Amino acid sequence: MNLSTRGRYGTRLVVELSKHYGKGPLSVSQISKNQSIPVKYLEQLIIPLKKAQLIRSFRGPKGGHVLAAPPDRISVWDVLRLLEAKFSFVDCLSDPEACSHIENCPVRPVWAKAYRAMIDVFKETTLEDLINAPGSFEEIETNDDEH
């Protein structure tokens, strides 16, 4: 499964806001510069995050955006579920009509178990975890030749 650019950039956006929690608003141009995300893209990401009340915005010369709650109260899942259009390993997990073998598929339970485990990691990981422990998460070795 690949996260979309929306999910990746949106997570980086809220992590940047987390780093500045309690220090006042950050402008879109500051976030763009710090995270190397285009301003236009950030503006599109802010809309659903504001609507979901994960961030607040302030107008004016010292305006910008802030997290609406402390970083320890917002999980990675809170962000991803808003920004990812489709969140599944395989179509049959979200759409039982997608596969005619769903009734007797020996692999579908494994896909479901892996999906639940991934979601649990996203739910258990807060923005505070990300800003307080950069680089401490295990690197996962992948061999692209096997894909």
ABEGO torsion letter per residue (X at the ends): XBBBAAAAAAAAAAAAAAAABGAEBBBAAAAAAAAGBBAAAAAAAAAAAAAAGABBBBBEAABEBBBABBAAABBAAAAAAAABABBBABAAAABAAABAAAAABAAAAAAAAAAAAAAAAAAABBAAAAAAABGABBBBBBBAAAX
